C-alpha cells in the first residue's frame, strides 16, 4: 500500500489572532479531533493502514500551532519541545527541526517523527506516529517518512488575512 500525498489532498487552514497557518492532508485521512480556537490549536488525523484494522493500534498525525504573541501558548510550545522532543535524535529538514524516536503503546512499538518550526505569528509542531506491525505493507516505513515530509512541505503561515484559494470556505473561529 502506498500513501500518495499528491492525490486527493484537502487543505486546512487555522486562523490565528494575527494571521494564519495552512497545510494539506490526504482526503482519506479520518479526522479524530480538531481544536481550532487560538491561541493554541491541534488537529489529529488517522491514516488508514489495513494492517491495523483489527488491532487497537493506528497511524496518526497531529498538527499543532502555538501563537507567538500568547505567553501561555509560547510556554506550552517550549514545554513540549523540552519534555517531548528528543534532542539526541535531532536533525534539520529544510526549515524544520526534525526529531526521530521510538515509543511504545501497550505491547506495540511505534516509530515517531516530530518536526517544529516557526512561521510568521506561530510555532508549528507536526507529529507522526505509526505502529511497527508485522502485517504492515512492505514499504510502509518509507511511505510514512515520505508522507511526513509531504505534510511538512505543505505548511505555510503568515500575518494578516489568509489568502483565499478558489473554492475555499474560510470560517474564522474568532468571529463565531
N, C-alpha and C positions, 0 to 999 in steps of 0.2 A: 504494500500500500504506500503510495507516495502522496504526501500532503503538498498540494500545489498552492502557493500563495498568490500565483498570478491569475488564477481563475476565480470567479465568484467572490470578489472582495467586497466588503462593506466598510465604509469609512465611518468612524465615530469621532466626535469632537466634544471636548469638555470646555465649557465656558468658565473662565476664571473671573475674579473680580476686576482684573485689569486687562485680560486678554483671552487666550485660548490655547488648547493643546489638541492635536488631532492625530489619529493613527488608523491603520487599516487592518482588519482581521478577515479570516475566511468566513464566508456566509454560512458554512455548515457547522461552525462552532456554536455550541449551546451557551447562552448567557446564563450563568449561575447566580450572579448578583451584580448589581450596579448601584453605586452611591455617587451621584453626580453633583451634589451641592458643595461648593467650595467652602472653606479653603483647602480641603483635602478630599480627593476623590479616589475611587477604586472601582475597577471593572474586572470581574472574574469570568473566564470562559473555559469551557471544557472542549478539548479537541478530540474528535472521535477516533477511537482505536478499537478495532474488532477484538484484539487480544484481551482487552479489559472489560468487555461487555458483561461477563458473568462473574466479575470479581468486585471487591469493594474499592479497587484502585482506579485511578483515572489520570489522564494527562490534562494539566490545567495551565493556563497562562493568566497572569494578573498584570494589569497596567494601573499604576498609581501615580497621582500627581499631588504635590505639596507646594502651595503657593509661597513664593519667596518673600512676599510682603506680610505674611502672617507669622508671628513669632511662635505660635503653637504648632503650625504646620511645619515650619523650619525645624523646630525642636524635635518633632516626630520623625522627620526625614533624617536628622542627624542621629537619633537613637536607632533608627532602622539600619543605617549604614554601620554604626558602631556595633550593634548587637546581633545583626542577622547576616551581614555580608562577611565573607571570609577573606581577610586581607592577604593571607599567604597564597591564595589562588587568584590573584588579581592581575588582569592584563588590560589592554586597551583594544577597543574595536571602534574605529572611526572616532567620533566624539564621545563615545560611551566608555565608562569604567565598567569592565566586564569581569564577572566573578563566576567561578565554577566550584561546585561542591557536590557531595553526595549526602543523602539523608535516608531516613527510614520512616515508613508509616506502617505500623503494625509489623508484620513479618516481611514486608516488601521493601526492597531497596529502590531508591529513586535517584535519578540524575537531576540536578538543579542548576539552572542558569539564571543569574541575575545581572542586570545592567542598570546603571544610573547615569544620568546626565542632567544638565541644566539647559532649559530653553528659556527665552525671554519671559520672565514672570513666574516660572515654576521649575521645581525639581521633578524629574520623571524617573520612576523605577518600573522596570519590567521584569517579571519573574516567570520562568517556565519550569515546570516540574513534570517528569514523566517516569512511570514505573519501569523497572527492569524486569520484564516478564519473558519467560521462555517462548511464549507464543507471539511475541512482538514480530511484526513483519521484518524481513531480512535487513532492510536499510533504515529501520525506524530511528535509530540513534542519529544517523547522519541527516535524515529528513527533519528531525526535531531541531538539530543545530541550524539547518538552513531556514526552517520556519522561524526560529527565534531571531535570526539576523534579518529576515524579511520584515518582521514586525518592527524591529529597531530601526530599520531603514525607512519605515513609513512614518515615524514620529516626527511631527513638526509642532512648532509653537510660536506664538507672537503676542505682542502687546497691541491692544486695540480690538476692533471688531474682527471676528473670524471671517476670512474670505468665503463667500458663498459659491459653491460649485453648482453647476446645472443639475436640477432635480433634487437638491438637498433641502432638507427641512431643518431649521435651526430653532431650538427651544431653549431659552435661557432660564435656568433654574432660579436665578436671582429676581426674575420678573414674574414669577408664578403667583 
